[in-house]
């Protein structure tokens, strides 16, 4: 049971980061980035290649995965998204363009996989890095590995870092202003172009960061991004596409529900049900769109609860 919970937390942390990346790009450019799948896939392969070729611990290469996928985000922006935004393309056109970009990135992953296989004789078509993780000891006959704690720590640091950046720095405030009202921000002298570039870089970096951490939790293969993209988008929608922090929470919640839920169902009905694990994030996404279209971030706190908290704060001051 302990091993299951730790793996679920590690998986959920990675999904939370990728979901936040989807939301950040959408908030800035109103683009649903389907290329996120291959950005995450590159995160897997950067960590795998770095560890396999250079040695050390896989954690050394997680920041490199974030930088690489962030650079891919900038490349997609300048190569595709920028021109369509200037042309006033519809959200559907923007979305479909990222699907094309994803196919190109997927092809590049396959080329890189063949390179690792043919030149370096690595089993790059399917790999498991979980056993290469740092062991923290044994408790209740379970080998405690580092990834659950690292994953949660990275999520917390991401929340703190984004909060400080968006609220305490001039450029962070400019980002918020551009997201809220691009026309007004332009009048005030803020460059939307810089905001878009940064958003695509940070969104891609979160994809690579999440993919790098997930490579220590689940198996890696060229189409891994496509396998979990439903879970990533479900996390973003459940959390709310109007809040990066909401998406972090939504991604964590959806990831946790999927991992624990499908494990429980497989123990009850058998291993055949594992093929239908995406039912859980899909159900979460559908229910959210039906009941709370704006996600968890759009849920309003009842007035009587706010009044109660105000009374308590006033009584403390007295």
Buried (B, 14 or more C-beta within 10 A) or exposed (E): EEBBBBBBBBBBBBBBBBBBBBBBBBBBBBBBBBBBBBBBBBBBBBBBBBBBEEEEBBBEBBBBBBBBBBBBBBBBBEEBBBEBBEEEBEEEEBBBBBEEBBBBBBEBBBEBBEEBEEEEEBEBEEBBBBEBBBEEEEEEEBEBBBBBBBBBEBBEEBBEEBEEBBEEEEEBBBBEBBBEEBEEBBEEEBEBBEBBBBBBBBBBBBBBBBBBBBBBBBBBBBBBBBBBBBBBBBBBBBBBBBBBBBBBBBBBBBBBBBBBBBBEBBEEEEEEBEEEBBBBBBBBBEEBEEEBEBBBBBEEEEEEEEEEEEEEEEEEEE
